[in-house]
Amino acid sequence: MCANAELVGRFERREGPVVFVVPVGAERSFESLAPHAAEIVAGVSRSLGIEPRAPWRMVLIPANGLRDSDLVAFDRGAPPWAAGFMEPRLRMGAIRLGQAARYPYGTPEAVLAHESAHQLMHDMPGVELPLWFEEGVATWSAREWQFEDVFQLSSRLITRGLPRLDALDARFRGSPDQVDQAYAASFAFVSWSVTRYGGTFVRDVLMESRTHSFERAWRLASGEPLDRAESQWRRESLFRYRWLPLIAGSGSVWLIVLFISFLVWLRRRRRARELERAWEGVDEGEEWVEGVADEPGPSAPPEQPVNPAAPPGAPPAAPPGSESPPLIWRRVDDDDRGGNTEP
């Protein structure tokens, strides 16, 4: 542990391939998450068919904020409403504990699974995936399809059509509402594809992507072109998420679906507020960092045992002060890992 970490009171612990960075205020969340972390990441690794190349660091950001200038700078690189984010080239990400209940995640466990999926997919050298597929797979790896996803798609299809897959990438960088719809659509298509082509479909696409373009990999794994699959999914979704709810709306079925979705939303909102209130009184008398230090120094990663899944000579995790490409940020919802399909 570096001297700076000792001064600001954070500690670091490794669970499986994940090195948790635990600042003051995040200790209890770490104690709850740590016993399951290695199993969560192992489940994501199996569902994707990818072994970790090396460990990565995951910062747990407490609801009442950070005092460590290095971590403050890292946190400010992501949108303020994002529940989690990952910088794959730095091998470093974060979970914002006060926002983990937000769509499309629901729990810190689901955020961990989602962000770990991003890191694992970036551990495949030379593979280029469209953002909609990467986000859809990461959400699919983290949790099951649920009523809130149905509500996201249905509320859009009542008045508008589904965006095309090649238009989703821009929506992931749009307004919060556009981001939610992009997550729901990409998750829906990936889940639909797993149901249509089989439980190993995602793993098969990723494997073929190592030596082929994404479109070619899709065709080899599914047996049909991507545009044909998208057209079929759009037709089925139009009936399932627009016309079927409208037909059922004259009776009680759709009202029940909406009511359950509303209850799920209320439960998550209450959990997020309870977490925020739980941290309000922590260390109120201490001074907190309000900006980035003039010369933030990088933190040295902890001494780590050799990862048996990493090839010899794999580079260690880069410090947070290193230069990197723009943040790849993710938002996240419920259960903690996957192999999940749309009903």
VORO-681656 format. One line per 4 residues: their letters; for each residue x, y, z of N, C-alpha, C. Coordinates in steps of 0.001 Angstrom, whole numbers, plus 500000, padded with zeros to 6 digits. Layout:
BEGIN
a = X Y Z X Y Z X Y Z  ...
! end
This chain:
BEGIN
mcan = 500856 498806 500000 500000 500000 500000 500882 501230 500000  500554 502213 499140 501407 503384 499031 501138 504356 500169  502089 505286 500367 501958 506245 501457 500731 507125 501285  500431 507534 500043 499264 508379 499803 497991 507662 500222
aelv = 497893 506359 499938 496713 505592 500330 496564 505556 501836  497692 505436 502534 497624 505404 503991 497151 506742 504546  497611 507849 503932 497251 509164 504429 495773 509442 504272  495180 509047 503166 493770 509334 502939 492875 508243 503504
grfe = 493448 507155 504006 492675 506161 504712 492059 505085 503857  492410 504960 502594 491832 503895 501778 492681 502635 501905  492093 501523 501547 492863 500286 501485 492479 499534 500223  493290 498538 499865 493076 497769 498651 493131 496283 498991
rreg = 492186 495534 498430 492115 494091 498652 491792 493395 497337  492393 492241 497135 492156 491481 495909 491196 490342 496158  490185 490231 495279 489240 489122 495277 489179 488581 493858  489728 487372 493625 489829 486864 492270 490704 487795 491450
pvvf = 490292 488147 490226 491100 489059 489416 490848 490531 489722  489949 490836 490664 489579 492225 490948 490306 492724 492192  491011 493850 492062 491628 494530 493200 490709 495692 493578  490022 495571 494705 489106 496615 495143 489886 497738 495818
vvpv = 489594 498967 495409 490124 500161 496058 488992 500702 496928  489201 500694 498247 488117 500971 499192 488440 502243 499973  487866 503387 499573 488096 504625 500317 487281 504652 501615  487542 505661 502440 486756 505859 503652 485290 506044 503271
gaer = 484412 505329 503934 482986 505406 503660 482454 504249 502847  483337 503451 502234 482891 502330 501404 483174 500979 502049  483605 500979 503310 484032 499727 503954 482890 498718 504070  481723 499187 504483 480618 498248 504673 480145 497653 503352
sfes = 480118 498453 502309 479747 497930 500993 480762 496895 500515  482043 497145 500775 483066 496173 500396 482869 494859 501150  482585 494932 502448 482372 493716 503239 481206 492900 502706  480196 493572 502153 479054 492868 501583 479362 492290 500207
laph = 480137 493012 499411 480415 492613 498031 481549 491610 497911  482572 491740 498744 483799 490955 498591 483591 489440 498602  482737 488874 499505 482613 487412 499523 482078 486814 498228  481405 487611 497410 480799 487101 496185 481535 487539 494926
aaei = 482508 488424 495064 483113 489060 493895 483793 488057 492966  484607 487175 493518 485334 486221 492672 484369 485314 491919  483308 484890 492578 482320 484023 491931 481572 484772 490831  481234 486046 491079 480545 486857 490078 481386 486969 488815
vagv = 482652 487332 488979 483525 487520 487819 483772 486195 487110  483901 485112 487869 484090 483802 487243 482882 483413 486394  481680 483737 486875 480479 483451 486099 480437 484244 484805  480816 485514 484863 480871 486332 483650 481923 485781 482692
srsl = 483068 485398 483225 484143 484844 482395 483675 483581 481667  482953 482712 482365 482443 481487 481731 481425 481803 480646  480518 482731 480919 479467 483032 479945 480039 483650 478669  481166 484362 478781 481786 484978 477610 482860 484102 476975
giep = 483342 483124 477712 484422 482289 477203 485752 483017 477137  485979 483953 478067 487203 484763 478075 487830 484688 479460  489119 484372 479522 489855 484385 480775 490517 485747 480978  490574 486243 482210 491231 487543 482448 492696 487506 482040
rapw = 493130 488552 481358 494531 488650 480959 495414 489040 482129  494876 489833 483041 495602 490320 484216 494574 490893 485183  494946 491145 486440 493995 491760 487378 493619 493176 486945  492503 493657 487459 492122 495057 487272 491624 495619 488594
rmvl = 491631 496940 488688 491244 497620 489926 489819 498155 489781  489065 498085 490883 487701 498587 490907 487532 499467 492143  487308 500755 491914 487141 501713 492999 485691 501690 493469  485482 501578 494767 484143 501690 495344 483962 503132 495822
ipan = 483112 503874 495138 482920 505293 495449 481728 505435 496380  481941 505883 497621 480821 505988 498571 479847 507084 498169  478626 506972 498684 477582 507932 498318 477907 509339 498773  478695 509472 499842 479012 510812 500343 480299 511384 499754
glrd = 480834 510770 498706 481932 511353 497968 483306 510866 498377  484318 511448 497729 485705 511036 497898 486544 512174 498469  487618 511813 499179 488586 512808 499645 489946 512646 498971  490183 511511 498346 491454 511212 497688 491505 511945 496351
sdlv = 492465 512843 496176 492522 513671 494969 492700 512840 493707  493481 511750 493780 493655 510885 492612 492323 510287 492183  491556 509793 493145 490286 509153 492836 489231 510173 492424  489293 511375 493007 488377 512441 492586 488565 512738 491100
afdr = 489818 512846 490675 490102 513118 489269 489600 511984 488383  489793 510757 488809 489340 509610 488036 487811 509598 487933  487135 509867 489039 485678 509855 489078 485079 510937 488185  485722 512087 488131 485181 513197 487353 485277 512981 485850
gapp = 485968 511953 485427 486054 511679 483998 484835 510999 483427  483889 510562 484268 482689 509868 483807 481467 510765 484012  480388 510541 483254 479165 511340 483436 478668 511242 484880  478124 512320 485439 477734 512320 486855 476613 511353 487194
waag = 475832 510926 486189 474715 510024 486474 475072 508554 486237  476290 508254 485816 476678 506870 485541 476881 506099 486848  476334 504902 486935 476477 504073 488132 477808 503342 488170  478420 503152 487017 479714 502483 486956 480409 502824 485659
fmep = 481712 502664 485615 482461 502921 484393 483771 502159 484448  484364 501978 483267 485595 501202 483159 486502 501830 482118  487793 501932 482421 488819 502295 481448 489644 501042 481180  489305 500298 480132 489962 499006 479909 491474 499081 479759
rlrm = 491989 500143 479104 493441 500203 478898 494179 500504 480193  493533 501189 481113 494110 501401 482442 493873 500212 483358  492955 499323 482942 492513 498212 483785 492034 498766 485130  491151 499743 485046 490636 500379 486242 489218 500878 485987
gair = 488322 500597 486944 486944 501049 486834 486433 501482 488194  485142 501776 488262 484564 502253 489516 483096 501876 489602  482621 501739 490837 481207 501554 491134 480780 502698 492034  479824 503500 491591 479274 504567 492414 478143 503973 493252
lgqa = 478448 503721 494505 477542 502950 495352 476198 503639 495533  476173 504958 495563 474920 505676 495739 474022 505646 494528  474538 505178 493366 473754 505164 492134 473579 503757 491559  474046 502754 492279 474031 501394 491743 472627 500855 491526
aryp = 471617 501430 492182 470244 500946 492023 469595 501441 490740  470243 502322 490005 469638 502902 488818 469645 501938 487635  468762 502198 486679 468703 501411 485446 469991 501627 484645  470539 500567 484063 469993 499229 483916 470576 498188 484861
ygtp = 470990 498550 486087 471683 497609 486960 470835 497145 488138  470892 497869 489268 470081 497520 490418 470850 497261 491684  472057 496709 491594 472856 496379 492774 474335 496592 492459  475186 496769 493491 476633 496825 493235 477154 495547 492581
eavl = 476543 494407 492921 476969 493143 492305 476756 493168 490798  475612 493727 490371 475331 493799 488937 476276 494767 488238  476621 495875 488917 477584 496817 488334 478939 496129 488160  479353 495383 489176 480629 494671 489094 480634 493701 487920
ahes = 479562 492934 487754 479485 491990 486644 479523 492713 485305  478774 493795 485195 478701 494557 483941 480064 495119 483556  480718 495790 484503 482013 496401 484198 483094 495346 483973  483001 494229 484686 483964 493140 484471 483818 492569 483063
ahql = 482578 492489 482564 482358 492009 481195 483050 492926 480191  482968 494236 480421 483659 495165 479521 485168 494906 479523  485751 494744 480712 487189 494518 480780 487575 493214 480090  486789 492173 480300 487103 490885 479683 487023 490967 478166
mhdm = 485997 491649 477643 485891 491763 476178 487054 492550 475601  487574 493505 476370 488736 494264 475895 490041 493495 476117  489980 492369 476783 491159 491521 476949 491404 490640 475724  490501 490699 474734 490695 489937 473498 491479 490816 472512
pgve = 492722 490506 472239 493540 491373 471372 493006 491416 469953  492951 492620 469397 492577 492789 468001 491102 492683 467704  490260 492514 468704 488820 492363 468481 488148 493727 468565  487364 494063 467543 486611 495317 467532 485124 494994 467481
lplw = 484411 495406 468524 482979 495135 468639 482204 496440 468583  481023 496444 467951 480190 497650 468017 479754 497904 469456  479605 499171 469809 479281 499519 471188 477956 498917 471624  476955 498874 470717 475658 498318 471110 475789 496851 471515
feeg = 476657 496099 470807 476831 494690 471153 477563 494555 472475  478608 495344 472667 479365 495274 473914 478483 495617 475114  477670 496679 474987 476791 497064 476092 475687 496030 476313  475132 495521 475235 474099 494494 475373 474620 493239 476037
vatw = 475824 492814 475652 476428 491626 476254 476764 491874 477722  477290 493067 478036 477634 493368 479425 476385 493341 480315  475266 493884 479828 474026 493859 480605 473486 492438 480704  473542 491700 479618 473102 490302 479611 473929 489461 480587
sare = 475215 489768 480706 476081 489030 481618 475761 489329 483080  475166 490506 483328 474992 490965 484707 473660 490584 485321  472622 490402 484498 471309 490164 485097 470337 489588 484082  469117 489284 484558 468076 488732 483711 467168 489827 483159
wqfe = 466475 489488 482060 465463 490362 481496 464310 490495 482500  463752 491699 482636 462726 491912 483648 461726 492970 483200  460734 493224 484055 459628 494104 483689 460102 495513 483354  461137 495994 484028 461591 497348 483756 462113 497474 482334
dvfq = 462721 496423 481787 463164 496442 480400 461970 496470 479453  460939 495685 479784 459711 495703 478990 459126 497107 478970  459100 497748 480128 458546 499094 480222 459351 500071 479382  460686 499956 479395 461526 500858 478617 461216 500746 477125
lssr = 461095 499517 476613 460824 499338 475193 459387 499715 474847  458427 499290 475664 457021 499547 475364 456709 501032 475389  457278 501746 476351 456989 503173 476446 457493 503913 475219  458563 503405 474595 459052 504032 473364 458217 503615 472169
litr = 457864 502329 472070 457167 501818 470892 455720 502269 470811  455147 502732 471922 453779 503226 471866 453686 504408 470905  454708 505251 470864 454664 506461 470039 455738 506504 468954  456796 505686 469071 457895 505738 468116 458358 504324 467792
glpr = 459245 504216 466820 459785 502919 466472 461083 502642 467217  461555 501402 467109 462843 501053 467693 463961 501680 466874  464979 502227 467518 466133 502716 466756 466886 501548 466143  467497 501787 465005 468303 500747 464382 469551 500493 465224
ldal = 470082 499289 465125 471252 498939 465929 472423 499870 465633  472620 500206 464361 473761 501065 464027 473563 502509 464474  472363 502837 464976 472114 504174 465513 472224 504211 467039  472407 503050 467662 472427 503001 469124 473707 503578 469714
darf = 474827 503428 469001 476106 503875 469571 476050 505347 469965  475446 506181 469105 475347 507607 469420 474434 507845 470620  473402 507030 470776 472468 507210 471898 473125 506890 473233  474109 506015 473244 474823 505734 474490 475588 506963 474999
rgsp = 475759 507945 474156 476443 509180 474552 475476 510360 474601  474170 510071 474590 473170 511117 474573 472643 511459 475948  471383 511884 476002 470737 512241 477260 470492 510988 478091  470237 511123 479398 469943 509942 480224 468794 509094 479672
dqvd = 467756 509737 479127 466630 508984 478569 467069 508192 477344  467870 508794 476488 468372 508085 475311 469280 506925 475702  470091 507136 476731 470982 506076 477199 470169 504891 477719  469136 505158 478527 468295 504077 479049 467668 503274 477913
qaya = 467158 503966 476890 466540 503273 475765 467568 502482 474965  468778 503013 474840 469819 502280 474131 470206 501013 474874  470320 501093 476201 470594 499894 476993 469492 498860 476825  468239 499317 476919 467112 498390 476825 467079 497710 475461
asfa = 467296 498470 474376 467246 497898 473035 468396 496925 472795  469616 497308 473188 470761 496417 472964 470637 495145 473801  470192 495287 475037 469982 494126 475901 468909 493216 475321  467816 493821 474822 466723 493034 474251 467203 492229 473048
fvsw = 468001 492855 472168 468452 492156 470964 469426 491035 471307  470343 491274 472224 471274 490217 472620 470513 489063 473267  469564 489363 474151 468785 488308 474809 467948 487535 473799  467331 488245 472866 466552 487598 471800 467446 486677 470978
svtr = 468656 487124 470678 469590 486326 469873 470011 485057 470603  470244 485149 471914 470606 483962 472683 469451 482958 472671  468223 483446 472810 467058 482570 472750 466939 481915 471376  467218 482661 470318 467047 482176 468943 468164 481225 468528
yggt = 469406 481541 468900 470549 480792 468379 471197 479843 469389  470798 479918 470649 471334 478989 471640 472153 479667 472721  472297 478972 473851 472921 479543 475035 474386 479905 474879  475078 479304 473906 476508 479610 473705 476723 480676 472634
fvrd = 475638 481303 472178 475742 482213 471028 476714 483365 471284  476601 484021 472423 477494 485147 472705 478943 484693 472707  479213 483581 473375 480577 483056 473410 481069 482722 471994  480169 482179 471154 480558 481825 469791 480899 483066 468962
vlme = 480091 484126 469095 480379 485361 468356 481724 485934 468783  481960 485963 470089 483227 486512 470580 484414 485687 470104  484272 484383 470074 485363 483527 469615 485656 483783 468132  484593 483850 467316 484796 484086 465882 485345 485490 465614
srth = 485048 486437 466512 485518 487808 466323 487025 487928 466477  487660 486927 467035 489118 486957 467180 489813 486898 465829  489171 486284 464841 489807 486087 463533 488989 486625 462372  487799 487179 462633 486946 487700 461571 486363 489046 461980
sfer = 485833 489767 461005 485091 490986 461310 483847 490618 462127  483266 491620 462789 482099 491335 463613 480942 490789 462780  480684 491385 461616 479575 490910 460776 479800 489467 460332  481032 489133 459980 481339 487761 459582 481226 486814 460773
awrl = 481692 487259 461926 481596 486440 463135 480138 486161 463474  479293 487175 463333 477859 486990 463599 477276 485918 462680  477608 486004 461403 477049 485046 460443 477554 483630 460714  478824 483490 461063 479360 482167 461359 478705 481567 462602
asge = 478423 482403 463602 477844 481905 464854 476348 481658 464744  475659 482440 463905 474195 482348 463847 473677 481631 462610  474459 481642 461532 474003 481031 460295 473212 481972 459417  473060 483249 459798 472357 484209 458967 472971 485592 459151
pldr = 472757 486491 458181 473357 487835 458281 472758 488624 459438  473543 489587 459937 473088 490417 461041 471853 491222 460667  471806 491781 459438 470667 492612 459071 469371 491819 459013  469467 490542 458626 468257 489702 458619 467785 489419 460040
aesq = 468726 489146 460937 468359 488920 462336 467736 490172 462942  468311 491327 462636 467758 492571 463173 466341 492813 462663  466094 492561 461381 464752 492763 460822 463730 491866 461499  464100 490599 461742 463186 489677 462412 462924 490112 463845
wrre = 463961 490554 464542 463791 491027 465921 462904 492259 465984  463061 493160 465039 462245 494375 465025 460771 494035 464797  460501 493090 463897 459106 492689 463652 458485 492064 464898  459223 491160 465533 458700 490520 466736 458542 491512 467878
slfr = 459486 492437 468008 459412 493425 469085 458232 494362 468897  457940 494706 467642 456813 495586 467370 455521 494972 467889  455355 493676 467665 454146 493011 468171 454208 492853 469690  455348 492417 470195 455444 492084 471612 455369 493315 472508
yrwl = 455999 494414 472072 456119 495560 472960 455253 496759 472564  454565 496688 471400 453619 497756 471074 452192 497231 470998  451940 496305 470050 450552 495899 469823 450011 495008 470924  450833 494094 471436 450331 493225 472501 449952 494019 473749
plia = 450776 494979 474210 450355 495792 475351 449094 496604 475080  448940 497122 473826 447749 497894 473516 446503 497019 473534  446652 495781 473009 445521 494856 473036 445168 494488 474464  446213 494181 475244 445968 493790 476634 445528 494967 477488
gsgs = 445796 496200 477003 445476 497380 477797 443991 497553 478042  443134 496945 477196 441699 497061 477418 441247 496222 478608  442083 495275 479024 441762 494470 480189 442701 494779 481327  443032 493765 482084 443836 493991 483289 445291 493572 483138
vwli = 445645 492828 482071 446998 492265 481968 448048 493360 481915  447877 494321 480991 448893 495356 480848 448935 496264 482066  447786 496489 482687 447773 497302 483898 448580 496628 485004  448494 495312 485080 449268 494578 486084 450760 494716 485793
vlfi = 451142 494596 484499 452547 494742 484124 453067 496130 484501  452295 497152 484182 452703 498510 484519 452806 498712 486018  451859 498125 486758 451864 498275 488211 453099 497611 488818  453439 496418 488351 454615 495721 488866 455886 496498 488515
sflv = 455952 497026 487288 457115 497827 486903 457255 499045 487797  456122 499678 488130 456155 500844 489001 456641 500472 490393  456212 499311 490906 456659 498864 492222 458160 498595 492230  458671 497994 491144 460112 497734 491047 460886 499053 491063
wlrr = 460378 500042 490320 461033 501347 490288 461031 501998 491664  459897 501924 492379 459826 502497 493713 460799 501814 494666  460896 500493 494570 461792 499763 495459 463238 500182 495239  463645 500316 493990 465029 500699 493708 465299 502137 494148
rrra = 464345 503009 493927 464522 504395 494347 464653 504478 495862  463846 503686 496582 463919 503693 498038 465258 503170 498517  465772 502111 497875 467063 501552 498263 468177 502568 498048  468127 503291 496930 469159 504288 496658 469125 505406 497695
rele = 467910 505864 498070 467803 506930 499056 468252 506468 500437  467927 505219 500794 468357 504704 502091 469876 504648 502170  470507 504246 501059 471965 504184 501047 472572 505574 501196  471991 506552 500497 472500 507907 500605 472355 508447 502024
rawe = 471173 508178 502666 470968 508648 504038 471920 507970 505002  472255 506699 504712 473124 505947 505619 474510 506565 505720  474923 507269 504623 476274 507827 504617 476306 509317 504938  475150 509923 505101 475118 511368 505291 475903 511822 506517
gvde = 475865 511031 507593 476518 511462 508827 477937 511011 508987  478507 510340 507975 479847 509779 508120 480897 510874 507940  481744 511023 508955 482897 511932 508875 482500 513352 508482  481385 513845 509056 480913 515175 508674 481905 516258 509065
geew = 482709 516037 510117 483609 517075 510572 484901 517146 509799  485126 516247 508850 486388 516236 508133 486261 516987 506817  487367 517551 506406 487369 518334 505168 487467 517405 503971  486641 517656 502966 486609 516820 501760 487208 517587 500588
vegv = 487806 516878 499680 488400 517498 498506 487290 517936 497562  487296 519195 497165 486270 519714 496272 486744 519795 494829  488031 519633 494588 488540 519716 493222 489712 518782 493039  490293 518822 491872 491432 517973 491565 492690 518646 492083
adep = 493540 517900 492739 494789 518461 493238 495626 518984 492085  496462 519991 492395 497277 520577 491335 498183 519549 490688  498750 518672 491517 499651 517656 490977 499297 516319 491577  498180 515740 491126 497806 514428 491675 498814 513371 491280
gpsa = 499285 512649 492260 500259 511612 491981 499592 510268 491849  500110 509414 491008 499509 508092 490838 499712 507224 492061  498768 506341 492304 498865 505399 493408 499443 504098 492902  500344 503525 493652 500922 502252 493235 499950 501136 493548
ppeq = 499769 500186 492634 498885 499054 492920 499479 498180 493998  498646 497456 494735 499147 496593 495795 499928 495427 495231  500707 494831 496103 501410 493619 495705 500379 492543 495415  500466 491909 494273 499427 490979 493846 500032 489623 493541
pvnp = 499341 488533 493928 499801 487197 493521 499632 487023 492028  500389 486081 491487 500345 485846 490054 498977 485314 489686  498399 485888 488658 497099 485408 488159 497343 484217 487241  496846 483037 487586 497112 481863 486739 496529 482002 485351
aapp = 495496 482883 485177 494891 483030 483861 495653 483983 482965  496605 484757 483544 497331 485742 482754 498542 485081 482101  498839 485424 480849 500034 484871 480192 501289 485428 480817  502412 484708 480685 503668 485215 481253 503995 486588 480698
gapp = 504470 487454 481591 504870 488778 481165 503748 489752 480964  502497 489395 481399 501377 490321 481236 501638 491580 482035  501320 492751 481475 501616 494013 482183 500748 494179 483406  501299 494822 484462 500482 495075 485661 499466 496155 485379
aapp = 498533 496312 486335 497517 497355 486194 498181 498712 486173  497739 499569 485250 498317 500905 485150 497773 501794 486234  498598 502755 486743 498119 503671 487788 497091 504627 487228  496225 505192 488118 495174 506079 487637 495668 507368 487053
gses = 496905 507728 487240 497404 508971 486667 497861 508842 485229  497854 507615 484683 498368 507420 483339 497445 508036 482315  498034 508369 481149 497190 508840 480073 496405 507678 479511  495207 507952 479030 494360 506892 478498 493421 507483 477476
ppli = 492790 506635 476656 491768 507115 475732 490550 507549 476526  489546 508145 475869 488361 508611 476597 487717 507480 477380  487112 507836 478489 486458 506844 479351 485417 506056 478581  485393 504755 478818 484268 503950 478361 483386 503754 479568
wrrv = 482283 504471 479611 481459 504455 480812 480243 503596 480620  479754 503050 481695 478602 502152 481669 477666 502485 482815  476375 502337 482580 475440 502403 483693 474837 501029 483892  474368 500668 484993 473914 499323 485314 472622 499156 486108
dddd = 471638 497186 486361 470439 496906 487183 470488 495535 487809  469706 494725 487988 469521 493795 489088 470582 492700 489250  470241 491471 489033 471012 490343 489525 472448 490376 489068  473251 489482 489588 474673 489736 489474 475371 489056 488333
rggn = 474839 488124 487640 475538 487599 486485 474617 486753 485671  475235 486272 484516 474305 485954 483515 474194 484663 482830  474262 484721 481509 473743 483672 480679 472243 483772 480663  471723 485008 480555 470298 485233 480757 469611 485532 479450
tep = 468338 485226 479358 467606 485394 478119 466335 486145 478342  465899 486792 477260 464629 487508 477271 463497 486527 477251  462424 486717 478071 461304 485781 478050 460577 485823 476725
! end
